Amino acid sequence: MWVRDYMTADPLVLYKHNTIREAASILLENRIDGIPVVDHKHQLVGLITKSHVFRALKNYLPEETAVENLMQVKLVTLYDDQQIYEGWKEELDAGRLPVINRNGQLVGILTRTDILRAFEHQTRKTISQLDAVLQSTYHGIIAVDLKGRLLSINQAAERLLGIDQREAVRTPLHGFVKDHELLSLLLSLDEKQMVRVNYGDRKLLINHKPIVTDEGKKIGMASVMQDITELEGISQELTAVQKLNRELDTIIESSHDGIVVTDNKGIIRHFNQAFSRMTGVPASEAIGLQEADLQRRGIISKAVSNMVLHEQKRVSVIQHLANGSVLLSTGTPILDVDTGEITQIVMNCRDLSELNKMKTELDEAKELSERYQMELEWLRAQHTGVDGIIAESKEMRNLVDLCVRIAQVDTSVLILGESGVGKGVLAKLMHQHGSRAKGPFISINCGAIPANLLESELFGYAPGAFTGALQKGKYGLIELADQGTLFLDEIGDLPLNLQVKFLTVLQEKRVMRIGDVQEREVNFRLVAATNANLMEKVKLGEFREDLYYRINVVPLEVPPLRSRKEDLFPMIQYFLEKFNEKHKLKKKMSYEALEKMQEYAWPGNVRELENVIERLLVTTSGSTIDTFHLPRMFFEGQKEGQPEPVKVNRTSQTAFGHHASVMPESVDDERLKLISLYNTYKSTRKVAKVLGVHQSTVVRRMKKLGILRGM
């Protein structure tokens, strides 16, 4: 009977600061004799009763007096996981017993009524259990009074004697039992043990004893009869039990945890192989010894069985073995059903060394997972897809081919070129075509991050390395690039103090976070880029010479857009398609606008071209972008939106650039000239080369003049 099953849960409570008036109000309204007092943590600190309130009023104490000045602090309390015992005396005298948990917090109230109800319930339960046991036993049990009338009979006796209990109760036994020998035995007032009686085709073994009151008066007779013809079946059951014991022994032996069984004197009676493996002591040597002997020999640090016997309850301790292993040992007492005394102790021992190893591996896996998460977040922020590579010109085709070839090796690459020519795109191209394509591509612009933040971004920092640092520390971008590619754009802007530190990383392949003492191995491929003259910076002392030669193993120079006009129109077409799709538009560009864009020098290179195309798409009305939509910078000295019209007979703004002077002044002459050139060279590409323009320009002019359709 557990206290928690019969207590009144969540009772009314007072706090120490509550007043006498509040206490009196609660007592009267709820018709109770006492209220427990708790602190702000719901810890039981006292009890206030009606007597306390009456005494306070008698002594003329103010109604605002706090209950902590009156409450009873010496209390009889119960634990909610405690059992209700018949031997309680002080508890019954208390009337209302506060119930607390093992943390000292109030969880309920147990009254005398609750205790009596528990005992009544237990009594009914015991009677029901006894009746169930009586009815379920294989032995026949029968009781009669002094007049031979049947008082009680169980199902087994009904079956053996052929008696129906519903008809036989309070009826003389001789009306049902016709066998004289058996009837005489059942009605005898003398005690008889182990009497064998033949009853029909059965052989019965009967123990007969008078029923005597406490005063020694005989009031009836009780007989227990056993059908010994079923001993064979019992023998079979015994065999099954023995088999079950063997299976249990096998299970215990196969347990990965160590299992030790001792008696109530701490002597080892069972010792499985797992515990033998943990301690190095054979089971044959340990059985018969006291567990304390293993402690004295230094094999184990504590005798758990002694602790269980001393505390009379389950005990868990940390065991340190002589071989360095650490065990979590839990000793559980097995109690005698009748006496409640400990008969055996079962100890379960778990090897924490393996658990600690698993915890270490789990921590490492967690750290690796966090690192992958940071890489993933970085990669999401950095678009690693390579698009926008237009290589119509011979120079760009050669450069792209070279990038693909050197992508297969881990050589450091330095990409040179003006701002906006696409150095980052080539770096991504090398990453995706190299052996590190499955690794991360980490890109950082050295000129875009303040010098005081760049070091923590590149190298990371340990927990608490500086004010404002993350509590868990932070991975540096160099670490995140492990097994991948690190792209440092504008490396010429890298501060001198970081140049020294980064050179060490390149040489040693190790990186140390800010504020840390542990170096971490890194393996990445370096691709650097700059639009500055690093050799001039070296001469001026702004860039370290040793770092320059370290990164300048394979230099690649990207030509500006103005020197590769063959790439201009394909790029324009690419960006038109890209931003039309992005903004869900269907705009196109007029031939005249395309020709005007070809005349422009594009000082901002591909980046400027991309920005101009997107700007024109989103700012112009209508479906066609014409010359008057172009920005002012495309027209020298002219207002934006009012450009000089394009005429084929002008040498400065003709459709065919610097070869325009050889073109005829009329449309017909232009048509005849194009027909003549095409008939001569049989290729629009060769015609474009002669005229010094892109092939697409020639094709569009020939289509517009009806030349291609007519040929």
C-alpha positions as CSV (number, residue, x, y, z in Angstrom):
1,M,0.0,0.0,0.0
2,W,1.8,3.1,-1.2
3,V,1.1,6.4,0.4
4,R,0.7,8.1,-3.0
5,D,-2.2,5.8,-3.9
6,Y,-4.4,6.9,-0.9
7,M,-3.3,10.5,-0.1
8,T,-5.2,13.6,-1.1
9,A,-3.0,15.1,-3.9
10,D,-2.4,18.8,-4.5
11,P,-3.7,19.9,-1.1
12,L,-4.4,23.5,-0.1
13,V,-1.3,25.2,1.1
14,L,-0.2,28.4,2.8
15,Y,3.0,30.3,2.2
16,K,5.1,31.6,5.1
17,H,4.1,35.2,4.3
18,N,0.3,34.4,4.4
19,T,-1.5,36.0,7.4
20,I,-3.6,34.5,10.2
21,R,-6.7,36.0,8.7
22,E,-6.0,34.1,5.4
23,A,-5.3,30.9,7.2
24,A,-8.6,31.2,9.2
25,S,-10.6,31.9,6.0
26,I,-9.2,28.8,4.3
27,L,-9.8,26.6,7.3
28,L,-13.4,27.7,7.7
29,E,-14.3,27.6,4.0
30,N,-12.9,24.2,3.5
31,R,-13.8,22.7,6.9
32,I,-10.4,21.3,7.5
33,D,-8.3,21.2,10.7
34,G,-4.9,22.1,9.3
35,I,-3.0,23.5,6.3
36,P,0.6,22.7,5.4
37,V,2.9,25.7,4.9
38,V,5.5,25.8,2.0
39,D,8.2,28.1,0.8
40,H,8.5,29.5,-2.7
41,K,10.0,26.2,-3.9
42,H,7.0,24.3,-2.5
43,Q,9.2,22.8,0.2
44,L,7.3,21.8,3.3
45,V,8.3,24.1,6.2
46,G,5.5,23.8,8.7
47,L,1.8,23.2,9.6
48,I,-0.8,25.6,10.7
49,T,-4.0,24.3,12.5
50,K,-7.2,25.7,13.9
51,S,-5.5,25.5,17.3
52,H,-2.8,27.9,16.2
53,V,-5.4,30.3,14.9
54,F,-7.5,30.2,18.0
55,R,-4.4,30.6,20.2
56,A,-3.4,33.6,18.2
57,L,-6.8,35.2,18.5
58,K,-6.8,34.4,22.3
59,N,-3.4,36.2,22.6
60,Y,-4.8,39.2,20.6
61,L,-2.2,38.8,17.9
62,P,-2.9,41.1,14.8
63,E,-4.7,39.4,11.9
64,E,-1.9,40.3,9.6
65,T,0.6,38.3,11.6
66,A,2.5,35.9,9.2
67,V,1.8,32.2,9.7
68,E,5.5,31.4,9.9
69,N,5.4,33.0,13.5
70,L,2.8,30.5,14.6
71,M,3.2,27.3,12.5
72,Q,4.4,24.0,13.8
73,V,7.8,23.2,12.4
74,K,8.4,19.8,14.0
75,L,6.3,17.6,11.8
76,V,5.6,13.9,11.2
77,T,5.9,13.6,7.4
78,L,5.6,10.7,4.9
79,Y,7.2,10.1,1.6
80,D,4.9,9.6,-1.4
81,D,6.8,6.4,-2.3
82,Q,6.5,5.0,1.3
83,Q,4.3,2.2,2.2
84,I,1.5,2.3,4.8
85,Y,2.3,0.0,7.8
86,E,0.0,-1.4,10.4
87,G,2.6,-0.6,13.1
88,W,2.1,3.2,12.7
89,K,1.3,4.9,16.0
90,E,2.7,8.4,15.9
91,E,1.4,8.7,12.4
92,L,-2.1,7.8,13.4
93,D,-2.0,10.3,16.4
94,A,-1.1,13.1,14.0
95,G,-4.4,13.0,12.2
96,R,-3.3,14.8,9.1
97,L,0.1,13.8,7.7
98,P,1.8,15.9,5.1
99,V,3.2,13.9,2.2
100,I,6.4,15.0,0.5
101,N,8.6,13.7,-2.3
102,R,12.3,12.9,-2.1
103,N,13.1,16.5,-2.9
104,G,11.1,17.7,0.1
105,Q,8.3,19.2,-1.9
106,L,4.7,18.9,-0.6
107,V,2.6,16.6,-2.9
108,G,-0.3,15.5,-0.7
109,I,-2.0,15.0,2.7
110,L,-2.8,11.6,4.3
111,T,-5.6,11.5,7.0
112,R,-6.6,8.8,9.4
113,T,-9.6,8.1,7.2
114,D,-7.2,7.6,4.3
115,I,-5.2,5.1,6.4
116,L,-8.2,3.2,7.5
117,R,-9.5,3.1,3.9
118,A,-6.1,1.7,2.8
119,F,-6.2,-1.0,5.5
120,E,-9.8,-1.9,4.5
121,H,-8.9,-2.0,0.9
122,Q,-5.9,-4.2,1.7
123,T,-8.0,-6.5,3.9
124,R,-10.6,-7.0,1.1
125,K,-7.7,-7.4,-1.4
126,T,-6.1,-10.0,0.9
127,I,-9.4,-11.9,1.3
128,S,-9.9,-11.9,-2.4
129,Q,-6.3,-13.0,-3.0
130,L,-6.6,-15.8,-0.4
131,D,-9.9,-16.9,-2.0
132,A,-8.2,-16.8,-5.4
133,V,-5.3,-18.8,-4.1
134,L,-7.7,-21.2,-2.4
135,Q,-9.6,-21.7,-5.6
136,S,-6.6,-21.9,-7.9
137,T,-4.6,-24.5,-5.9
138,Y,-4.3,-28.0,-7.2
139,H,-4.9,-29.4,-3.7
140,G,-8.4,-30.0,-2.6
141,I,-9.4,-28.1,0.5
142,I,-12.6,-28.7,2.5
143,A,-13.8,-27.5,5.9
144,V,-16.8,-28.7,7.9
145,D,-18.3,-27.7,11.3
146,L,-18.7,-30.0,14.3
147,K,-22.0,-31.2,13.0
148,G,-20.5,-32.3,9.7
149,R,-22.0,-29.5,7.6
150,L,-19.9,-28.2,4.7
151,L,-18.4,-24.7,5.4
152,S,-16.1,-24.3,2.5
153,I,-14.8,-26.2,-0.4
154,N,-12.5,-25.2,-3.3
155,Q,-12.8,-26.1,-6.9
156,A,-10.1,-28.8,-6.7
157,A,-12.0,-30.6,-3.9
158,E,-15.2,-30.2,-5.8
159,R,-13.6,-32.0,-8.7
160,L,-12.0,-34.7,-6.5
161,L,-15.2,-35.4,-4.5
162,G,-17.8,-34.7,-7.1
163,I,-19.5,-32.0,-4.9
164,D,-21.2,-28.9,-6.2
165,Q,-20.4,-26.1,-3.7
166,R,-23.7,-24.2,-4.5
167,E,-25.7,-27.2,-3.4
168,A,-23.4,-28.5,-0.6
169,V,-22.7,-25.4,1.6
170,R,-24.4,-25.8,5.0
171,T,-25.4,-29.3,4.1
172,P,-24.3,-32.4,6.0
173,L,-21.2,-33.9,4.3
174,H,-22.6,-37.5,4.5
175,G,-25.2,-36.6,1.9
176,F,-22.5,-36.1,-0.7
177,V,-19.6,-38.4,0.3
178,K,-20.6,-42.0,0.2
179,D,-17.2,-43.6,0.9
180,H,-17.2,-44.5,4.6
181,E,-13.4,-44.4,5.0
182,L,-13.1,-40.9,3.5
183,L,-16.2,-39.6,5.4
184,S,-14.8,-40.8,8.7
185,L,-11.5,-39.1,8.1
186,L,-13.1,-35.8,7.1
187,L,-15.3,-35.8,10.2
188,S,-12.6,-36.9,12.7
189,L,-11.7,-34.5,15.5
190,D,-8.1,-35.8,15.6
191,E,-5.2,-34.5,13.6
192,K,-4.0,-36.9,11.0
193,Q,-1.1,-36.4,8.6
194,M,-0.3,-38.0,5.2
195,V,-3.2,-40.4,5.1
196,R,-3.6,-42.3,1.8
197,V,-7.2,-43.0,0.7
198,N,-8.5,-44.6,-2.4
199,Y,-11.5,-42.8,-3.7
200,G,-12.8,-44.2,-6.9
201,D,-10.1,-44.4,-9.5
202,R,-8.0,-41.8,-7.7
203,K,-5.5,-42.0,-4.9
204,L,-5.7,-39.2,-2.4
205,L,-3.1,-38.0,0.1
206,I,-4.9,-36.2,2.9
207,N,-3.7,-34.0,5.8
208,H,-6.5,-33.5,8.3
209,K,-6.5,-31.0,11.2
210,P,-9.2,-29.6,13.6
211,I,-10.0,-25.9,13.4
212,V,-9.2,-24.3,16.8
213,T,-9.9,-20.8,18.1
214,D,-7.4,-18.7,20.0
215,E,-9.0,-20.0,23.2
216,G,-8.2,-23.6,22.1
217,K,-11.9,-24.5,21.3
218,K,-12.5,-26.8,18.4
219,I,-15.1,-25.4,16.0
220,G,-14.6,-27.6,12.9
221,M,-12.3,-29.6,10.8
222,A,-10.2,-28.8,7.7
223,S,-8.7,-31.3,5.2
224,V,-6.2,-30.8,2.5
225,M,-6.2,-33.5,-0.1
226,Q,-3.8,-34.1,-2.9
227,D,-4.4,-36.3,-5.9
228,I,-1.1,-38.2,-6.1
229,T,-2.2,-39.7,-9.4
230,E,-1.1,-36.4,-10.9
231,L,2.4,-36.6,-9.5
232,E,3.6,-37.6,-13.0
233,G,2.2,-34.3,-14.3
234,I,3.9,-32.5,-11.5
235,S,7.2,-34.2,-12.3
236,Q,6.8,-33.0,-15.9
237,E,6.2,-29.5,-14.6
238,L,9.4,-29.8,-12.5
239,T,11.3,-30.7,-15.6
240,A,9.9,-27.6,-17.3
241,V,11.0,-25.5,-14.4
242,Q,14.4,-27.0,-14.5
243,K,14.6,-26.2,-18.2
244,L,13.5,-22.6,-17.4
245,N,16.2,-22.3,-14.9
246,R,18.8,-23.5,-17.4
247,E,17.4,-20.9,-19.9
248,L,17.6,-18.2,-17.2
249,D,21.2,-19.2,-16.5
250,T,22.0,-19.0,-20.2
251,I,20.4,-15.5,-20.4
252,I,22.4,-14.4,-17.4
253,E,25.6,-15.8,-18.9
254,S,25.0,-14.1,-22.3
255,S,24.3,-10.7,-20.7
256,H,26.8,-8.0,-21.7
257,D,26.5,-6.5,-18.3
258,G,28.2,-8.2,-15.3
259,I,25.8,-10.1,-13.0
260,V,26.8,-11.2,-9.5
261,V,24.4,-12.9,-7.0
262,T,25.3,-13.2,-3.3
263,D,23.5,-14.5,-0.3
264,N,22.5,-12.4,2.7
265,K,26.1,-12.7,4.0
266,G,27.7,-11.3,0.9
267,I,29.0,-14.7,-0.3
268,I,29.1,-15.0,-4.0
269,R,26.7,-17.7,-5.3
270,H,26.7,-16.8,-9.0
271,F,29.2,-14.9,-11.2
272,N,28.6,-14.6,-14.9
273,Q,31.2,-14.5,-17.7
274,A,30.8,-10.8,-18.4
275,F,31.8,-9.9,-14.8
276,S,34.7,-12.4,-15.0
277,R,35.8,-10.6,-18.2
278,M,35.6,-7.2,-16.5
279,T,37.5,-8.2,-13.4
280,G,39.8,-10.9,-14.8
281,V,38.7,-13.3,-12.0
282,P,37.4,-16.7,-13.1
283,A,33.9,-17.6,-11.8
284,S,35.2,-20.9,-10.4
285,E,37.6,-18.9,-8.2
286,A,35.1,-16.2,-7.1
287,I,32.1,-18.4,-6.2
288,G,32.2,-19.1,-2.4
289,L,34.2,-16.0,-1.6
290,Q,32.7,-12.9,0.0
291,E,32.5,-9.9,-2.3
292,A,34.4,-8.1,0.4
293,D,37.3,-10.4,-0.3
294,L,37.5,-9.0,-3.8
295,Q,37.6,-5.5,-2.3
296,R,40.4,-6.4,0.1
297,R,42.4,-7.9,-2.8
298,G,42.0,-4.6,-4.7
299,I,40.1,-6.2,-7.6
300,I,37.1,-3.9,-6.9
301,S,36.9,-0.6,-5.0
302,K,33.7,-1.3,-3.1
303,A,31.7,-4.3,-1.8
304,V,28.2,-3.4,-3.0
305,S,26.5,-6.3,-1.2
306,N,27.7,-4.9,2.2
307,M,26.3,-1.6,1.3
308,V,22.9,-3.1,0.4
309,L,22.8,-5.1,3.6
310,H,23.7,-2.0,5.6
311,E,21.2,0.3,4.0
312,Q,18.5,-2.4,3.4
313,K,17.6,-1.0,0.0
314,R,18.9,-0.8,-3.6
315,V,22.3,0.9,-3.9
316,S,24.1,2.2,-7.0
317,V,27.8,3.0,-6.9
318,I,30.7,3.7,-9.2
319,Q,33.2,0.9,-9.1
320,H,36.9,1.3,-10.0
321,L,38.6,-1.9,-11.0
322,A,42.3,-2.8,-10.7
323,N,42.6,-2.9,-14.5
324,G,41.5,0.7,-14.8
325,S,37.9,0.0,-15.9
326,V,35.0,1.9,-14.4
327,L,31.7,0.2,-13.6
328,L,28.3,1.4,-12.6
329,S,27.2,-1.3,-10.1
330,T,23.6,-1.6,-8.8
331,G,22.8,-3.9,-6.0
332,T,19.2,-5.0,-5.6
333,P,18.0,-6.9,-2.5
334,I,15.7,-9.9,-2.9
335,L,13.4,-10.1,0.2
336,D,11.8,-13.1,1.8
337,V,8.0,-13.0,1.2
338,D,7.2,-14.0,4.8
339,T,9.8,-12.2,6.9
340,G,10.7,-9.3,4.6
341,E,14.4,-10.1,5.3
342,I,17.1,-10.0,2.6
343,T,17.8,-13.5,1.3
344,Q,19.9,-12.6,-1.8
345,I,21.5,-9.6,-3.5
346,V,21.6,-9.3,-7.3
347,M,24.2,-6.9,-8.6
348,N,24.2,-5.6,-12.2
349,C,27.5,-4.1,-13.3
350,R,27.8,-2.0,-16.5
351,D,31.1,-1.1,-18.0
352,L,31.2,2.7,-18.2
353,S,34.5,2.7,-20.0
354,E,32.7,1.6,-23.2
355,L,30.0,4.2,-22.6
356,N,32.6,6.9,-22.1
357,K,34.2,5.8,-25.3
358,M,30.9,6.0,-27.1
359,K,30.2,9.4,-25.6
360,T,33.6,10.6,-26.9
361,E,32.8,9.3,-30.3
362,L,29.4,10.9,-30.1
363,D,30.9,14.2,-29.2
364,E,33.3,14.0,-32.1
365,A,30.4,13.1,-34.4
366,K,28.5,16.0,-33.1
367,E,31.4,18.4,-33.6
368,L,31.8,17.0,-37.2
369,S,28.0,17.5,-37.7
370,E,28.2,21.1,-36.5
371,R,31.1,21.6,-38.9
372,Y,29.2,20.2,-41.8
373,Q,26.2,22.3,-40.8
374,M,28.4,25.4,-40.9
375,E,29.8,24.3,-44.3
376,L,26.3,23.8,-45.6
377,E,25.2,27.2,-44.4
378,W,28.2,28.8,-46.0
379,L,27.7,26.9,-49.2
380,R,24.1,28.0,-49.3
381,A,25.2,31.6,-48.9
382,Q,27.8,31.1,-51.7
383,H,26.3,30.1,-55.0
384,T,28.8,27.5,-56.2
385,G,27.1,26.7,-59.5
386,V,29.3,27.8,-62.5
387,D,27.2,29.7,-65.0
388,G,27.9,32.6,-67.3
389,I,31.1,31.2,-68.8
390,I,31.0,32.5,-72.4
391,A,34.1,31.5,-74.4
392,E,33.6,32.4,-78.0
393,S,36.9,34.2,-78.3
394,K,40.1,32.2,-78.8
395,E,41.7,33.7,-75.7
396,M,38.8,32.6,-73.4
397,R,38.5,29.2,-74.9
398,N,42.2,28.6,-74.3
399,L,41.9,30.0,-70.8
400,V,38.9,27.7,-69.9
401,D,40.7,24.7,-71.4
402,L,43.7,25.5,-69.2
403,C,41.5,25.9,-66.1
404,V,40.0,22.4,-66.7
405,R,43.5,20.9,-67.1
406,I,45.0,22.4,-64.0
407,A,41.9,21.6,-62.0
408,Q,43.1,18.0,-61.8
409,V,46.1,18.9,-59.6
410,D,46.3,20.7,-56.3
411,T,48.7,23.4,-57.4
412,S,48.1,26.9,-56.1
413,V,46.6,29.2,-58.7
414,L,46.7,33.0,-58.9
415,I,44.1,34.6,-61.2
416,L,44.9,38.0,-62.5
417,G,42.6,40.5,-64.2
418,E,40.6,43.6,-63.9
419,S,37.7,43.8,-61.6
420,G,34.6,42.2,-62.9
421,V,36.2,39.9,-65.6
422,G,34.9,36.7,-63.9
423,K,37.9,35.5,-61.8
424,G,35.5,34.0,-59.3
425,V,33.7,32.1,-62.0
426,L,36.9,30.5,-63.2
427,A,37.8,29.6,-59.6
428,K,34.5,27.7,-59.3
429,L,35.1,26.1,-62.6
430,M,38.4,24.6,-61.4
431,H,36.8,23.5,-58.2
432,Q,34.0,21.6,-59.9
433,H,36.3,19.9,-62.5
434,G,38.9,18.9,-59.9
435,S,39.3,16.0,-57.5
436,R,37.9,18.2,-54.7
437,A,34.6,18.8,-56.4
438,K,32.7,16.9,-53.6
439,G,34.4,19.1,-51.0
440,P,33.4,22.6,-50.0
441,F,34.1,25.7,-52.1
442,I,34.8,28.5,-49.6
443,S,35.0,32.0,-51.1
444,I,36.0,35.2,-49.3
445,N,36.8,38.7,-50.5
446,C,39.8,39.9,-48.5
447,G,39.0,43.5,-49.3
448,A,35.3,43.4,-48.3
449,I,35.8,42.5,-44.6
450,P,37.4,44.9,-42.1
451,A,40.9,43.9,-41.1
452,N,39.9,43.5,-37.4
453,L,37.2,40.9,-38.4
454,L,39.1,39.2,-41.2
455,E,41.4,37.2,-38.9
456,S,38.4,35.7,-37.0
457,E,36.7,34.9,-40.2
458,L,39.7,33.2,-41.7
459,F,41.1,31.4,-38.7
460,G,38.1,31.1,-36.3
461,Y,38.3,31.5,-32.6
462,A,38.1,29.4,-29.4
463,P,35.3,29.8,-26.9
464,G,35.6,33.0,-24.9
465,A,38.6,34.2,-27.0
466,F,37.4,37.8,-26.9
467,T,34.5,39.9,-25.8
468,G,31.5,39.2,-27.9
469,A,32.8,35.8,-29.1
470,L,30.3,32.9,-29.4
471,Q,30.2,30.6,-26.4
472,K,30.9,27.6,-28.5
473,G,33.6,29.3,-30.5
474,K,33.6,29.4,-34.3
475,Y,35.1,27.5,-37.2
476,G,37.3,29.6,-39.5
477,L,36.8,29.6,-43.2
478,I,40.2,27.9,-43.7
479,E,38.9,25.0,-41.6
480,L,35.6,24.9,-43.5
481,A,37.6,24.6,-46.7
482,D,39.2,21.3,-45.5
483,Q,39.1,18.7,-48.3
484,G,37.9,21.4,-50.7
485,T,38.9,24.7,-52.3
486,L,39.6,28.0,-50.6
487,F,39.2,31.0,-52.9
488,L,40.7,34.3,-51.7
489,D,39.6,37.1,-53.9
490,E,41.5,40.4,-53.8
491,I,44.3,38.7,-51.9
492,G,46.4,41.9,-52.4
493,D,44.2,43.5,-49.7
494,L,45.2,40.9,-47.1
495,P,46.8,42.7,-44.1
496,L,50.6,42.1,-43.6
497,N,50.1,40.5,-40.2
498,L,47.6,38.0,-41.6
499,Q,49.9,37.3,-44.6
500,V,52.5,35.9,-42.2
501,K,49.9,33.8,-40.4
502,F,48.4,32.6,-43.7
503,L,51.8,31.7,-45.1
504,T,52.4,29.4,-42.1
505,V,49.1,27.7,-42.8
506,L,50.1,27.1,-46.4
507,Q,53.5,25.7,-45.4
508,E,52.5,23.6,-42.4
509,K,48.9,22.6,-43.4
510,R,47.8,23.4,-39.9
511,V,45.6,26.2,-38.5
512,M,45.2,27.5,-35.0
513,R,42.1,29.4,-33.9
514,I,42.3,32.7,-32.1
515,G,42.7,32.1,-28.4
516,D,43.3,28.4,-28.8
517,V,46.4,26.3,-28.1
518,Q,45.5,23.3,-30.3
519,E,46.5,23.2,-34.0
520,R,44.2,21.5,-36.5
521,E,45.2,19.9,-39.7
522,V,43.7,21.3,-42.9
523,N,44.0,20.1,-46.5
524,F,42.7,22.6,-49.1
525,R,43.5,23.8,-52.6
526,L,44.2,27.5,-52.8
527,V,43.0,29.7,-55.6
528,A,43.8,33.4,-55.2
529,A,42.7,36.3,-57.3
530,T,43.6,40.0,-57.6
531,N,43.3,43.0,-59.9
532,A,46.3,44.6,-58.3
533,N,50.0,44.4,-59.4
534,L,51.3,42.2,-56.6
535,M,54.9,42.6,-57.7
536,E,54.6,46.3,-57.3
537,K,53.1,45.8,-53.8
538,V,56.1,43.5,-53.0
539,K,58.5,46.3,-54.0
540,L,56.5,48.8,-51.9
541,G,56.6,46.4,-48.9
542,E,52.8,46.0,-48.9
543,F,52.9,42.3,-49.8
544,R,55.2,39.6,-48.6
545,E,57.5,38.3,-51.3
546,D,57.6,34.8,-49.9
547,L,53.8,34.6,-49.9
548,Y,53.7,36.0,-53.4
549,Y,55.9,33.2,-54.8
550,R,53.9,30.7,-52.7
551,I,50.6,31.6,-54.3
552,N,51.9,32.4,-57.8
553,V,52.7,28.9,-58.9
554,V,50.3,28.9,-61.9
555,P,49.3,32.5,-62.9
556,L,46.2,32.9,-65.1
557,E,45.4,36.3,-66.6
558,V,41.8,36.9,-67.6
559,P,41.5,39.4,-70.5
560,P,39.1,42.3,-70.2
561,L,35.8,42.3,-72.0
562,R,36.9,45.0,-74.4
563,S,39.7,42.8,-75.8
564,R,37.4,39.9,-76.5
565,K,34.5,41.4,-78.5
566,E,33.6,37.9,-79.8
567,D,32.2,37.2,-76.4
568,L,30.1,40.3,-76.1
569,F,27.0,39.4,-78.0
570,P,26.7,35.8,-76.6
571,M,27.1,37.3,-73.1
572,I,24.3,39.8,-73.8
573,Q,22.1,37.1,-75.1
574,Y,22.9,34.9,-72.0
575,F,22.1,37.7,-69.5
576,L,18.9,38.6,-71.4
577,E,17.7,35.1,-71.1
578,K,18.8,34.9,-67.4
579,F,17.1,38.1,-66.3
580,N,14.0,37.6,-68.4
581,E,13.5,34.3,-66.6
582,K,14.3,35.8,-63.3
583,H,11.9,38.7,-63.6
584,K,9.3,36.7,-65.7
585,L,9.8,39.1,-68.7
586,K,10.0,38.6,-72.5
587,K,12.1,41.6,-73.6
588,K,14.6,41.7,-76.5
589,M,17.2,44.1,-77.7
590,S,17.2,46.0,-81.0
591,Y,19.9,45.5,-83.5
592,E,20.9,49.2,-83.2
593,A,21.2,48.9,-79.4
594,L,23.4,45.8,-79.7
595,E,25.7,47.6,-82.1
596,K,25.9,50.6,-79.8
597,M,26.8,48.3,-76.9
598,Q,29.6,46.8,-79.0
599,E,31.2,50.2,-79.4
600,Y,31.4,50.7,-75.6
601,A,34.7,50.0,-73.8
602,W,33.1,48.2,-70.8
603,P,35.5,49.4,-68.1
604,G,33.6,47.3,-65.5
605,N,33.9,44.2,-67.7
606,V,31.4,41.3,-67.3
607,R,30.0,42.6,-64.0
608,E,29.2,45.9,-65.6
609,L,27.6,44.2,-68.5
610,E,25.4,42.0,-66.3
611,N,24.3,45.0,-64.2
612,V,23.5,47.1,-67.3
613,I,21.4,44.3,-68.9
614,E,19.4,43.7,-65.7
615,R,18.9,47.5,-65.3
616,L,17.6,47.9,-68.9
617,L,15.2,44.9,-68.5
618,V,13.6,46.2,-65.3
619,T,13.5,49.9,-66.1
620,T,12.4,50.1,-69.7
621,S,8.8,49.9,-70.9
622,G,7.8,48.0,-73.9
623,S,9.1,44.7,-75.2
624,T,12.2,46.0,-77.1
625,I,15.3,47.8,-75.6
626,D,16.4,50.4,-78.1
627,T,19.4,52.8,-78.3
628,F,17.6,55.6,-76.5
629,H,17.2,53.3,-73.5
630,L,20.9,52.9,-73.1
631,P,22.7,54.8,-70.2
632,R,24.4,58.2,-70.9
633,M,27.8,56.7,-70.7
634,F,27.3,55.0,-74.1
635,F,27.2,58.4,-75.8
636,E,30.0,60.7,-75.5
637,G,28.8,64.2,-74.5
638,Q,25.1,63.3,-75.3
639,K,22.2,63.3,-72.9
640,E,20.9,59.9,-71.9
641,G,17.8,59.0,-73.8
642,Q,18.7,61.3,-76.8
643,P,21.6,59.5,-78.5
644,E,22.8,60.3,-82.1
645,P,21.0,58.0,-84.5
646,V,23.0,55.1,-85.9
647,K,23.8,55.5,-89.6
648,V,25.6,52.9,-91.7
649,N,27.6,55.6,-93.6
650,R,29.2,57.1,-90.5
651,T,32.6,55.9,-89.5
652,S,32.1,56.5,-85.8
653,Q,28.8,54.8,-85.3
654,T,28.2,52.3,-88.1
655,A,27.0,48.8,-87.7
656,F,30.4,47.4,-88.6
657,G,32.8,49.2,-86.3
658,H,36.2,50.2,-87.6
659,H,35.6,48.5,-91.0
660,A,32.5,50.7,-91.7
661,S,34.4,53.0,-94.1
662,V,34.6,50.2,-96.6
663,M,30.8,49.7,-96.5
664,P,28.5,51.3,-99.1
665,E,26.5,54.4,-98.1
666,S,23.0,53.0,-99.1
667,V,21.0,50.0,-98.0
668,D,21.2,48.5,-101.5
669,D,24.9,48.9,-101.7
670,E,25.2,47.3,-98.2
671,R,23.1,44.4,-99.5
672,L,25.2,43.9,-102.6
673,K,28.4,44.2,-100.6
674,L,27.3,41.5,-98.1
675,I,26.2,39.2,-101.0
676,S,29.5,39.6,-102.7
677,L,31.5,38.9,-99.5
678,Y,29.3,35.8,-98.7
679,N,29.7,34.4,-102.3
680,T,33.5,34.9,-102.0
681,Y,34.0,33.4,-98.5
682,K,31.0,31.0,-98.3
683,S,30.8,31.5,-94.5
684,T,29.2,34.2,-92.3
685,R,32.0,33.7,-89.8
686,K,34.7,34.6,-92.4
687,V,32.6,37.6,-93.6
688,A,32.4,38.8,-89.9
689,K,36.2,38.3,-89.6
690,V,36.8,40.5,-92.7
691,L,34.5,43.2,-91.4
692,G,35.9,43.0,-87.9
693,V,32.5,42.3,-86.3
694,H,30.9,39.3,-84.6
695,Q,29.3,36.6,-86.7
696,S,25.9,37.2,-85.1
697,T,26.0,40.8,-86.4
698,V,26.5,39.7,-90.0
699,V,23.7,37.1,-89.7
700,R,21.2,39.6,-88.4
701,R,22.0,42.2,-91.1
702,M,21.8,39.5,-93.8
703,K,18.4,38.4,-92.5
704,K,17.1,41.9,-92.2
705,L,18.2,42.7,-95.8
706,G,16.6,39.4,-97.0
707,I,19.9,37.9,-98.2
708,L,19.8,34.6,-96.4
709,R,16.2,33.9,-97.4
710,G,17.0,34.7,-101.0
711,M,20.0,32.4,-101.2
